[in-house]
């Protein structure tokens, strides 16, 4: 069905953006669902971490605006509509990732009216730069959830990709910047994974 501008250009742009981000449901990650034998998609991940942040907000290291954290989390992966998801432990191998993500951010947010486009782009930059307590907690939740799901999954994805204990710690120790408690719990999950043979 073609969208007409009968209701005004601004509304047309907003509806076009909402339809375009439906593509996020097609972007597969490397985290398995707990109760179905398939990878989660990026839209599912965004929904779950936003809800997890609300539930776990009391464990943030600093006082945070949880509504702002939620907005950051719902926006931060929208660039994957155009550049896909890069496995966290392979990001160093992708030398063009940063440039591609910036272009993708400009393209996807550029579908919105100018003021909203700038607002969404600013949220994305805030997440990437990790300079505010909200962005630090958002990053903590973003990295905590895959580890939690991997820890309770029977699929042994870490083994499949030869991920080591050192890689998990090195790539995720910034969880501590947003929540010391979540990092302590994450380390206990990592240790259990090593004991189970899920990590070398």
C-alpha positions in Angstrom: 0.0 0.0 0.0 1.4 3.4 -1.0 1.6 6.0 1.7 0.3 9.4 0.7 1.2 12.7 2.1 -2.5 13.5 2.6 -2.0 13.9 6.4 1.1 16.1 6.1 4.8 15.6 5.3 5.8 15.2 8.9 3.3 12.3 9.5 4.3 10.8 6.1 8.0 10.7 7.2 7.2 9.2 10.6 5.1 6.4 9.2 7.7 5.7 6.6 10.3 5.4 9.3 8.1 3.1 11.4 7.6 0.8 8.3 11.4 0.9 7.5 12.5 -0.2 11.0 10.4 -3.3 10.6 13.5 -4.6 8.8 15.2 -4.9 12.2 13.1 -8.0 12.8 15.0 -9.7 10.0 18.5 -9.0 11.4 19.8 -12.1 13.2 22.2 -12.1 16.1 24.4 -14.8 17.5 22.4 -15.3 20.7 20.0 -18.3 20.8 16.5 -18.1 22.2 16.1 -20.1 25.4 12.9 -21.8 24.5 13.2 -22.2 20.7 16.1 -23.5 18.5 16.8 -20.3 16.6 18.8 -17.1 16.9 17.2 -14.0 18.2 16.7 -11.0 16.0 17.8 -7.4 16.8 14.2 -6.2 17.4 13.8 -8.9 20.0 17.1 -8.0 21.6 16.1 -4.3 21.7 12.8 -5.1 23.3 14.3 -7.4 26.0 17.2 -5.1 27.0 14.8 -2.1 27.3 12.6 -4.1 29.6 15.6 -5.5 31.5 16.9 -2.0 32.1 13.6 -0.9 33.6 13.6 -4.0 35.9 17.3 -3.7 36.9 17.5 0.1 37.1 18.1 0.1 40.9 21.5 -1.6 40.3 22.9 1.3 38.3 26.0 2.8 39.8 24.7 6.3 39.6 21.2 7.9 39.7 19.8 7.6 36.2 16.8 8.7 34.2 15.4 5.3 33.3 13.0 6.7 30.6 16.1 8.1 28.9 18.0 4.8 29.2 15.0 3.1 27.6 15.0 5.5 24.7 18.7 4.9 24.2 18.3 1.1 24.1 15.3 1.2 21.7 17.2 3.4 19.3 20.8 2.1 19.5 20.5 -0.9 17.2 18.4 0.7 14.5 21.5 1.2 12.4 21.5 -2.6 11.9 18.6 -2.2 9.5 21.3 -1.2 6.9 24.6 -2.6 8.2 23.4 -5.8 10.0 24.7 -7.1 13.3 28.4 -7.8 13.8 29.2 -10.5 16.3 30.6 -8.8 19.4 33.8 -10.9 19.4 34.5 -10.3 15.7 34.2 -6.5 15.7 37.9 -5.9 15.7 38.1 -7.8 12.4 35.6 -5.4 10.8 37.7 -2.3 10.1 34.9 -0.5 8.3 32.2 -1.0 10.9 32.4 2.4 12.5 32.1 4.2 9.2 29.3 2.0 8.0 27.4 2.5 11.2 27.6 6.3 11.0 26.3 6.2 7.4 23.5 3.8 8.4 22.6 6.1 11.4 22.4 9.1 9.1 20.3 7.2 6.6 17.8 5.6 9.0 17.3 8.6 11.2 17.2 10.8 8.1 13.9 9.3 7.3 12.4 11.2 10.3 11.4 14.9 10.4 14.5 16.9 11.1 14.0 17.5 14.9 13.3 13.8 15.6 16.1 12.8 13.3 18.5 14.8 15.4 17.1 13.5 18.6 17.5 9.9 17.6 21.0 10.5 16.2 22.0 12.1 19.5 20.7 9.1 21.4 22.7 6.8 19.2 25.9 8.9 19.6 25.3 9.0 23.4 25.1 5.2 23.5 28.3 4.8 21.5 30.3 7.4 23.4 29.3 6.1 26.9 29.9 9.4 28.6 26.6 9.8 30.6 25.4 7.5 33.4 22.4 6.6 31.3 24.6 5.5 28.4 26.9 3.6 30.7 24.0 1.7 32.2 22.5 1.1 28.7 25.8 -0.4 27.6 25.9 -2.5 30.7 22.5 -4.0 30.0 23.3 -4.4 26.3 26.3 -6.6 27.1 24.8 -8.3 30.1 21.8 -9.8 28.4 23.6 -11.9 25.8 25.9 -13.3 28.5 22.9 -14.1 30.7 21.1 -15.9 27.7 24.3 -17.7 26.7 24.8 -18.9 30.2 21.3 -20.5 30.4 21.3 -21.8 26.9 22.1 -25.4 26.1 23.4 -24.6 22.6 27.0 -23.8 23.6 27.3 -21.0 21.0 30.5 -19.8 22.7 32.1 -23.2 22.0 30.9 -23.1 18.4 32.8 -19.8 17.8 35.8 -20.8 20.0 35.2 -17.9 22.4 37.5 -17.8 25.4 37.1 -16.6 29.0 39.6 -13.8 28.3 37.6 -12.6 25.3 34.4 -12.5 27.3 36.0 -10.5 30.1 38.0 -8.2 27.9 35.0 -7.4 25.7 32.5 -6.9 28.5 34.3 -5.5 31.5 32.8 -2.1 30.8 29.6 -3.5 32.3 31.2 -2.4 35.6 31.0 1.2 34.5 27.2 1.1 34.6 26.6 -1.4 37.3 29.1 -3.0 39.6 26.5 -5.6 40.8 25.8 -6.7 37.2 29.5 -7.1 36.5 30.0 -9.1 39.7 27.1 -11.4 38.6 28.4 -11.6 35.1 31.8 -12.7 36.3 30.1 -15.5 38.3 28.3 -16.6 35.1 31.6 -16.6 33.2 33.2 -18.7 35.9 30.4 -21.2 35.8 30.6 -21.4 32.0 34.3 -22.3 32.3 33.6 -25.0 34.9 30.9 -26.4 32.6 33.3 -26.5 29.7 31.3 -23.9 27.7 34.3 -21.5 27.6 38.0 -22.3 27.3 
